[in-house]
Amino acid sequence: KNFCAQKHPVWVRISPLCIMPSKACSVAIAGVGAYAAAQAFLAPSVSPQVNQQQVRNLRQQPAATESSSAAAGALTLGVAGVAVASAAQVGKRTARRSQVVRQATAVAEKVFTKMPASVKPGVVTGQALVDLLNYAKENEFAIPGVNVVSSSSVNACMEAAKKAGGPVMVTFSRGGGQFLAGKAADNTDDAACIAGTVAGALHVRQVAKLYGVPVILHTDHCQKSWLPWFDGLIEASEEYFEKNGEPLFSSHMLDLSEESLEDNISICKKYLERMAKINLLLEMELGVTGGEEDGVDNTDVDSSRLYTQPEEVWQVNEALSSVPNGNFTVAAAFGNVHGVYAPGNVSLKPVILHNTQEYIKEKLGCESDKPVSFVFHGGSGSSLEDIRYAIEAGVVKMNIDTDTQWAFWDGMNEYQKKNKDYLQAQIGNPEGAEKPNKKYYDPRMSLRSGEEFMAERLVKCMEDLKCIDRL
């Protein structure tokens, strides 16, 4: 708005290689034009609505003519492409578009041989998410939840999941959302935090299926003073639900552990009643995770608050289970601490989770040995023994942040050290005083190194969580 008022137009050049680096995406861009692909990503809400049954019908029809094949390709990849393709280009690109249709259909119809039938590639919500978490609990593995702050870290998560053959949870924090929007963006009433988080979610939505893995789209710790951010995200999911029949996000976390137990439960129940109407899952925190992360500092908290009691989990389970269609997980504290610490500085007691399951099973009189789905916060640096024992107690997700953040930095740092002599000036390196260095200082080079290191570290985390070859 300000640029227009000052009559200084700004042109943003989007390279197809930056938008969609994979082979399948390159073909898609060639089929409908980079402009259409960019429009579909940047402004999906303004694209004409496509009848999904029409798309399926078109996919099933043989490519009898050039025009029908082109129409199928356009509908499959987004109607914005129709405005770009000219009549002269239709015949030349028909074969390529038909190939894209087949690829897109194959991705959409892909099924997992080991997963519940409801779980498909891409963002998982509603009943499919519940089925996925129950599958993890029954088969005793946990899904890694990774805080992301850029498209590069998002892509590293899904790359790792693809390599490992398991599901992954992509998690946006409030601060991460603001960073995605830009630290200079107006954040009045959490506007930038909301917009950045929503933008990140839309990016995940656009590319997740291309990795062929189930992706849980989640948001992290939200304390009471940050509820305006939480409200904005739910509103975004409600709007998305009206248009698409599912929420934008898979789940959200409320961290009201600083409040009284009664207030924590009542506020969580109030929000779950709203979230249940659009099939959003709630993750609630009970007890305190020590340490410091993303503006939440619990380094000096009383140690007694680091250990949740079974009676407290029972009160939560009783209240939230009464919400129709309400689905939730519990981040119960058992000595968890954010960050990585030297051995002996963290005293995890996952036996608390085992005792809690036994307590609630007796209260409910149910057959399941693990009636509650737990999540594990502050997992970085934990012993493999404690991690595995917690998973046996019904932990279905563990937060992996510190290790992956270090891995991303380590990758960029290693790239810099390896190519140091080529990164001192735009021109001039050991090969000659006039040799250009653009291919070395291109941001994609160092960022890609960060992605590779982060993905490699996350695969190791998935091995620890037994989240390997689960699809």
C-alpha positions in Angstrom: 0.0 0.0 0.0 2.8 2.4 0.9 4.7 1.6 -2.2 1.7 2.4 -4.4 1.1 5.6 -2.6 4.6 6.7 -3.3 4.4 5.6 -6.9 7.4 3.3 -6.6 6.4 -0.1 -8.1 8.2 -3.1 -6.8 8.8 -6.1 -9.0 9.4 -9.5 -7.4 11.1 -12.0 -9.7 10.3 -15.6 -8.8 12.6 -18.2 -10.3 11.0 -21.6 -11.0 14.1 -23.3 -9.6 13.5 -21.5 -6.3 9.8 -22.3 -6.1 9.8 -26.0 -6.9 13.2 -27.6 -7.2 12.0 -31.2 -7.6 11.7 -32.9 -11.0 7.9 -33.4 -10.8 7.5 -29.7 -10.0 9.7 -28.6 -12.8 7.5 -30.6 -15.2 4.4 -29.0 -13.6 5.8 -25.5 -14.2 6.7 -26.4 -17.8 3.1 -27.5 -18.3 1.2 -24.6 -17.0 3.7 -21.8 -16.7 5.7 -20.4 -13.8 3.3 -17.6 -13.4 0.4 -19.9 -12.8 2.3 -21.9 -10.3 3.3 -18.8 -8.4 -0.3 -17.5 -8.4 -1.6 -20.8 -7.1 0.9 -20.6 -4.2 0.6 -16.9 -3.4 -3.1 -16.5 -3.7 -5.0 -19.8 -3.5 -8.0 -18.1 -2.0 -8.7 -16.1 -5.1 -8.5 -19.0 -7.6 -11.9 -20.1 -9.0 -13.3 -23.1 -7.1 -12.8 -26.4 -8.9 -15.3 -29.1 -8.5 -13.4 -32.1 -7.2 -15.7 -34.6 -8.9 -15.0 -33.0 -12.2 -11.3 -33.3 -11.6 -11.7 -37.0 -10.9 -13.9 -37.5 -13.9 -11.4 -35.8 -16.2 -8.5 -37.9 -14.8 -10.5 -41.1 -15.7 -11.2 -40.0 -19.3 -8.7 -41.0 -22.0 -6.8 -38.1 -23.7 -8.9 -38.3 -26.8 -8.0 -34.8 -28.0 -5.4 -32.2 -27.4 -8.0 -29.9 -25.8 -9.4 -32.5 -23.4 -6.0 -33.5 -22.3 -5.0 -29.9 -21.7 -8.2 -29.3 -19.7 -7.4 -32.3 -17.5 -3.9 -31.1 -16.9 -5.1 -27.5 -16.1 -7.8 -28.6 -13.7 -5.5 -31.0 -11.9 -2.7 -28.4 -11.4 -4.8 -25.4 -10.9 -7.2 -23.3 -13.1 -4.8 -20.4 -12.9 -2.8 -22.2 -15.6 -5.6 -21.7 -18.1 -5.0 -18.0 -18.1 -1.4 -18.5 -19.1 -1.5 -21.2 -21.7 -2.2 -19.8 -25.2 -4.0 -21.7 -27.9 -0.7 -22.0 -29.9 0.9 -23.7 -27.0 -1.8 -26.3 -26.3 -0.8 -28.8 -29.0 2.9 -28.6 -28.2 2.3 -29.2 -24.5 -0.4 -31.8 -24.5 1.8 -34.8 -24.0 3.7 -33.1 -21.2 0.5 -32.1 -19.4 -0.8 -35.6 -19.7 2.3 -36.8 -18.0 1.7 -34.3 -15.2 -1.9 -35.5 -14.8 -0.7 -39.1 -14.4 2.0 -38.0 -11.8 -0.5 -36.0 -9.8 -3.1 -38.8 -9.9 -0.5 -41.3 -8.8 0.4 -39.1 -5.8 -3.2 -38.6 -4.8 -4.0 -42.3 -5.1 -0.9 -43.6 -3.3 -1.7 -45.8 -0.3 0.5 -47.0 2.5 0.7 -50.7 3.0 1.3 -50.5 6.8 -0.7 -47.4 7.7 -4.5 -47.2 8.4 -6.4 -46.7 5.1 -7.5 -43.2 6.1 -3.9 -41.9 6.1 -2.7 -40.5 2.8 0.3 -38.6 1.6 0.2 -34.9 2.5 -1.3 -33.0 5.5 -3.2 -35.3 7.8 -6.2 -34.0 9.7 -9.4 -35.2 11.5 -10.0 -38.9 11.8 -7.0 -39.7 9.7 -4.8 -37.9 12.3 -6.5 -39.8 15.1 -5.9 -43.1 13.2 -2.2 -42.2 12.7 -1.6 -41.4 16.3 -3.4 -44.5 17.5 -1.3 -46.5 15.0 1.9 -45.0 16.5 0.8 -45.8 20.0 -0.2 -49.4 19.2 3.0 -50.0 17.3 5.2 -48.2 19.9 6.9 -45.5 17.8 6.8 -41.7 18.1 6.5 -39.1 15.5 9.1 -36.3 15.6 7.8 -32.8 16.0 10.2 -30.2 14.6 10.0 -26.4 15.0 10.6 -24.7 11.7 11.3 -21.0 10.8 11.6 -21.1 7.0 10.7 -23.0 3.9 14.2 -24.6 4.0 13.6 -26.1 7.4 10.1 -27.2 6.4 11.6 -29.0 3.4 14.3 -30.6 5.4 11.7 -32.2 7.7 9.8 -33.7 4.8 13.0 -34.8 3.1 14.0 -36.7 6.2 10.5 -38.3 6.5 10.8 -39.4 2.9 14.2 -41.0 3.5 13.2 -42.6 6.7 9.8 -43.9 5.5 7.8 -42.4 8.4 5.4 -39.6 9.2 6.6 -36.2 10.5 5.1 -33.3 12.4 6.0 -29.8 11.1 5.6 -27.3 13.9 5.3 -23.5 13.8 5.9 -21.4 17.0 4.5 -17.9 17.5 8.0 -16.5 17.1 8.7 -18.7 14.1 5.5 -17.4 12.5 6.6 -13.8 13.0 10.0 -14.6 11.5 8.3 -16.0 8.4 6.3 -12.8 8.0 9.4 -10.7 8.5 10.7 -9.0 11.7 9.9 -5.6 10.2 6.3 -6.5 9.4 3.6 -4.8 11.5 2.8 -7.1 14.4 0.0 -5.1 16.0 -2.5 -7.6 17.6 -0.2 -10.4 16.5 -0.9 -9.7 12.9 2.6 -10.8 11.7 2.7 -13.8 13.9 -0.7 -15.0 12.5 0.1 -14.1 8.9 3.5 -15.8 8.9 2.2 -19.0 10.5 -0.7 -19.2 8.0 1.7 -18.5 5.1 4.0 -21.3 6.4 1.0 -23.7 6.6 0.0 -22.9 3.1 3.5 -23.7 1.9 3.3 -27.1 3.6 -0.1 -27.7 2.1 1.3 -27.0 -1.4 4.3 -29.3 -1.3 3.6 -32.0 1.3 2.1 -34.5 -1.1 5.2 -34.3 -3.3 7.2 -36.0 -0.6 4.8 -39.0 -0.4 4.6 -39.0 3.4 2.0 -38.1 6.0 2.6 -34.7 7.5 1.0 -33.3 10.7 0.7 -29.5 10.5 1.0 -28.3 14.1 1.7 -25.2 16.2 3.7 -25.1 19.4 3.5 -23.6 22.9 0.8 -20.9 23.3 0.6 -19.4 26.7 -2.4 -17.3 28.0 -1.0 -13.9 26.9 -0.6 -15.3 23.3 -4.2 -16.4 22.9 -4.9 -13.7 20.2 -2.4 -15.6 18.0 -4.2 -18.9 18.8 -7.6 -17.3 17.9 -6.2 -16.0 14.6 -5.0 -19.5 13.6 -8.3 -21.1 14.5 -10.1 -18.5 12.4 -7.8 -19.4 9.5 -8.7 -23.1 9.9 -12.4 -22.3 10.1 -12.3 -20.4 6.8 -10.3 -23.2 5.2 -12.7 -25.7 6.5 -15.7 -23.9 4.9 -14.0 -24.1 1.5 -12.2 -27.5 1.7 -14.0 -29.6 4.3 -10.9 -29.9 6.6 -9.0 -27.4 8.8 -5.9 -25.7 7.5 -3.8 -27.1 10.4 -3.9 -30.6 11.9 -3.5 -29.6 15.5 -2.6 -26.8 17.9 -0.9 -26.7 21.3 -2.1 -24.8 24.3 0.5 -24.3 27.1 -1.4 -23.0 30.1 0.8 -24.7 32.6 1.5 -21.4 34.4 -2.2 -21.2 35.2 -4.0 -23.1 38.0 -5.0 -26.6 37.1 -8.7 -25.6 37.1 -8.1 -22.7 34.7 -5.9 -24.8 32.5 -8.5 -27.4 32.1 -11.5 -25.0 31.6 -9.8 -22.9 29.0 -8.6 -26.0 27.1 -12.1 -27.4 27.2 -13.6 -24.2 25.9 -11.2 -24.2 22.9 -11.6 -27.9 22.2 -15.3 -27.4 21.9 -14.6 -24.8 19.2 -11.9 -26.9 17.5 -13.9 -30.1 17.5 -16.4 -28.6 15.1 -13.7 -28.4 12.4 -11.8 -31.6 13.3 -8.8 -29.8 14.9 -6.9 -31.8 17.5 -5.7 -30.1 20.7 -2.4 -30.7 22.5 -2.5 -29.4 26.0 0.4 -29.1 28.5 0.1 -30.3 32.0 3.0 -29.5 34.4 6.0 -27.5 33.3 8.7 -28.2 30.8 11.9 -26.8 32.2 14.5 -24.7 30.4 13.9 -22.0 27.9 12.5 -22.0 24.4 11.1 -19.3 22.0 10.5 -16.7 24.7 9.1 -19.2 27.4 11.6 -19.3 30.3 11.2 -21.9 32.9 14.8 -22.2 34.0 14.0 -21.3 37.6 10.8 -23.2 38.1 10.2 -25.2 41.2 11.3 -28.8 40.4 8.1 -30.2 41.8 6.2 -28.7 38.9 8.4 -30.8 36.4 6.5 -33.9 37.4 2.8 -34.4 36.7 0.6 -36.5 39.0 -1.7 -39.2 37.6 -4.7 -37.6 39.3 -4.1 -34.4 37.3 -4.0 -36.3 34.0 -7.2 -38.0 35.0 -9.0 -34.7 35.6 -7.8 -33.5 32.1 -8.9 -36.7 30.5 -12.3 -36.6 32.1 -13.0 -33.0 31.1 -11.8 -33.1 27.6 -13.3 -36.5 26.8 -16.7 -35.0 27.4 -16.4 -32.8 24.4 -18.3 -34.2 21.4 -15.9 -35.1 18.6 -13.1 -33.7 20.7 -9.6 -35.2 20.2 -6.6 -34.3 22.3 -3.1 -35.3 23.4 -1.4 -34.5 26.8 2.1 -33.1 27.2 2.5 -34.4 30.8 5.7 -33.4 32.5 8.0 -36.1 33.8 11.2 -34.0 34.3 11.4 -32.7 30.7 13.7 -29.8 30.0 14.1 -27.7 26.8 17.6 -27.7 25.3 20.6 -29.9 25.5 22.4 -30.3 28.9 25.4 -32.2 30.2 24.7 -35.7 31.5 23.3 -35.7 35.1 21.6 -32.3 34.7 18.2 -33.7 33.6 16.3 -36.3 35.6 13.6 -37.8 33.5 11.1 -40.2 35.1 9.1 -41.8 32.3 7.8 -44.3 34.8 5.3 -41.4 35.7 3.6 -42.0 32.3 3.4 -45.8 32.9 1.8 -45.2 36.3 -0.6 -42.7 34.9 -1.8 -45.1 32.2 -2.5 -47.8 34.8 -4.3 -45.3 37.0 -6.6 -44.0 34.2 -7.2 -47.5 32.9 -8.5 -48.5 36.3 -10.6 -45.3 36.6 -12.2 -46.0 33.2 -12.4 -49.7 33.5 -11.3 -50.0 29.9 -9.3 -52.8 28.2 -6.7 -50.5 26.7 -3.4 -50.4 28.6 -2.7 -46.9 27.1 -5.9 -44.9 27.2 -4.0 -41.6 27.0 -1.9 -40.3 24.1 1.1 -38.5 25.5 3.6 -36.2 23.9 7.2 -35.7 25.0 8.5 -32.2 25.2 12.1 -31.3 25.9 13.5 -34.4 24.3 16.8 -33.2 22.9 19.7 -34.8 24.7 17.6 -37.5 26.4 19.0 -41.0 26.8 17.8 -43.5 24.3 16.7 -45.7 27.2 14.4 -43.0 28.5 13.0 -42.2 25.1 12.1 -45.8 24.3 10.6 -46.3 27.8 8.5 -43.2 27.4 7.3 -44.5 24.0 6.2 -47.8 25.6 4.1 -45.7 27.9 2.0 -44.2 25.1 4.1 -41.3 23.8 3.1 -40.7 20.2 5.2 -37.6 19.5 8.4 -36.1 20.7 9.6 -32.6 20.1 13.0 -32.4 18.3 14.2 -28.8 18.1 17.6 -28.1 19.5 19.4 -30.9 17.7 17.9 -30.1 14.3 18.5 -26.4 14.7 22.2 -27.0 15.4 22.4 -29.4 12.4 21.0 -26.7 10.1 23.6 -24.2 11.3 26.3 -26.9 11.2 25.5 -27.6 7.5 25.8 -23.9 6.6 28.9 -23.5 8.6 30.6 -26.5 7.0 29.7 -25.1 3.5 31.3 -21.8 4.4 34.5 -23.5 5.7 34.7 -25.7 2.7 34.3 -22.9 0.2 35.9 -20.1 2.2 38.3 -19.0 -0.5 35.3 -18.5 -2.9 33.2 -16.5 -0.5 35.5 -13.5 0.2 34.4 -11.4 -2.8 32.1 -11.5 -5.8 35.1 -11.8 -8.2 38.4 -13.5 -7.5 39.3 -16.9 -6.1 42.2 -19.4 -6.2 41.3 -20.2 -9.8 42.0 -16.6 -11.0 41.7 -12.9 -10.0 38.8 -12.4 -12.4 36.9 -15.6 -11.8 33.3 -15.0 -10.6 32.0 -16.6 -7.4 28.2 -16.2 -7.9 27.6 -20.0 -7.9 29.2 -20.2 -4.4 27.5 -17.3 -2.7 24.1 -18.0 -4.2 22.0 -18.4 -1.0 20.6 -21.7 -2.3 24.0 -23.3 -1.9 24.5 -22.7 1.8 20.8 -23.1 2.6 20.8 -26.5 0.8 23.8 -27.6 2.9 21.8 -26.7 6.0 18.8 -28.7 4.7 20.9 -31.7 4.0 22.6 -31.7 7.5 19.2 -31.1 9.2 17.5 -33.9 7.2 20.4 -36.3 8.1 20.1 -35.5 11.8 16.4 -35.9 11.8 16.6 -39.3 10.2 18.8 -40.3 13.1 16.1 -38.9 15.5 13.5 -41.0 13.7 15.6 -44.1 14.2 15.7 -43.3 17.9 11.9 -42.9 17.9 11.5 -46.2 15.9 9.7 -44.1 13.3 11.5 -45.9 10.4 9.8 -47.8 7.6 6.4 -47.3 9.0 4.5 -46.5 5.8 
